């Protein structure tokens, strides 16, 4: 026999906003956590390239190759900066500066769920192979299949209703200030 929550049976379930706002806020958390994960993976790649450049410079005394690899590391850092700047602009982080700390915590809580769900649907979902997702989206041959798999991501598995409700209340409180 299943346990029944007495409050839910008396009062029913109450959700913040409507179905469209709940969907949009869940997508916001998923998109932002995915963007920040891509930023972290690009930072990891840049660090690997910088380490490789240092090894080439001091270890193998191949200064020409070291400079080339260091330039690649700088380009990856530039790409990371662009991705995070676009993400910041799209998610309006300046407008929500008073609640940004809690938003970051919510995005961090969502990140592991998003990566796990990507792995569940058969897409790259580890921090070190996440740039492969972007490569799959850029290639014509794999784009349609990747979008089909992305559509099969279950938002309810990634973002619990309580987190969407909290995000709704946070944004509502920031808008009333």
N, C-alpha and C positions, 0 to 999 in steps of 0.2 A: 504494500500500500504506500503510495507516495504522500509525502508531507505537503500540506497546504499552508501557504503563508496566510495567516489570518488577516493581515492588512490588505493584501492583494484581493482576497476573496470578498472583503467588505467594500473596498473602495475602487477596485479595478486598477489597471495600470495607467499611469500618467506619463506622457512623453512630452518633452519640450518641442515646440514648433510643430510643423506639419511634416508629411512624408518627404516633400521636396527639400526642405531645409535640413532634415536629418540625413538625406542622401548626400546633399552638397557638403555638409560638415564632415561626414565620414570620408568623402573623396578628398576634402581639404587635408585631413590628417594623413591619409594614405599618400597623397601627392607630395606633401611636405616631408614626410618621413622618408619617402623614396628619394626625393631630391637631396636631402641631407645625407642619406646613405651613399648616394653616388658621389657627393662631395667628399665624404670620408674615404671612399675607395680611390678616388683620384689623388687624394693626399697620400695614401699608402703607395700608390704607383709612383708618384713623384719622389717619395722618400727612397724607394727601391732604385729608381734611376739615379738619384743623387749619390746613393751609396755605391752604385756601379761606377759612376763617374769618378768618385774618390778612389775606388779600387784600381781603376784604369790609370789614374794620374800617379798615385803613389806606389801601387803594387806592381803594375806592369810597365810603368813609365811610357805609356802610350798617350801622350798629351793631346794629340789631335782627336783621337777617339773619345777621350775624356771630355773635351770641350763639346763635341757633338752630343754626347749623352747628357751632359749638363744642360745644353740648350733644350733638349727634349724634355728634361725634368722641369725646366722653366716654362715650357709651353704647356705641359700638363698642369702646372700650378696656375697658369693664366686661364686655362680652360676651367679649372675648379673655381677660380674667382668669378668667372663669367656665369657659370651654372648657379653658384650661390647668390650672385647679385640678381640674376633673373628670378630666382626662387624668392628672394626677399622682396623684390618688387611685385611679383604676382600675388604673394600671400600677404601683402600690406603689413609688414612687420613694424613699420614706423607708426602706423595708425593705432596699433595695439600694443604700444610700448609698455603701458602700465601692467598689462597681463602677460607680457612676453615670456617671463620666467616660467609661469605655469604652462603656457603654450609649449615651450621647449620641453618641459617635463612630459607633457601629454604626447608630443611627437616622439620622444625617446621611448615611452611606454609602447607606442604603436609600432616603432621600427622593427622590433623583433617579430611581432605578429605579421607584419607585411612581408618580411624576408621569408618567414616560414610558409606563408601562403603562396609566395612566388615559387618556392621549391615544390609545394604540393601540386601546383598546376603545371610543373615541368619547365619552369623558367629559371635562369640564373638567380640565386637567392642568397649568395654568400657575399660578404663584403669585398672579398678579393676578386670575384668574378662578375660583379654587378655591371661593370662597363660593357660586358658582353650583351647585356639586355639592350643597351643603346645601339650596339653594332647590329643586333638582330632587327631592330626597328629601322635602321638606315638601309639595310640591304633589301632590295626588291624581292628576292627569292624567299626570304623568311619573314617579311613584314606582315603579311596576311595571317600566317599561322601564329605569330607572336601576339598580334592584336586579338585573335580569337582566344588565345590562352589568357590574355589579360582580362578579357571580358568575363571569363569564367572565375575570376577572383571573387570570392564570397566576402562581401563587406562585413557581414555579421560575424564572421570568424575573425576578422582583422580588428574591427573597431566595435567594442561592446556598446550596448545602448547607453549604459551609464556614462561612458566617456563622451559620447555624442551629446548627451544631455548636459554634461558639465561644460563642454565647449560652447554649447548654445547659450547657457547662462553667463559664461565668461564674456562672450562677445556682446551679449545684450547689456551686461553691466558696463563694459568699456564704452559702448555706444551712448549710454545715458550720462556719461561724465562730461 
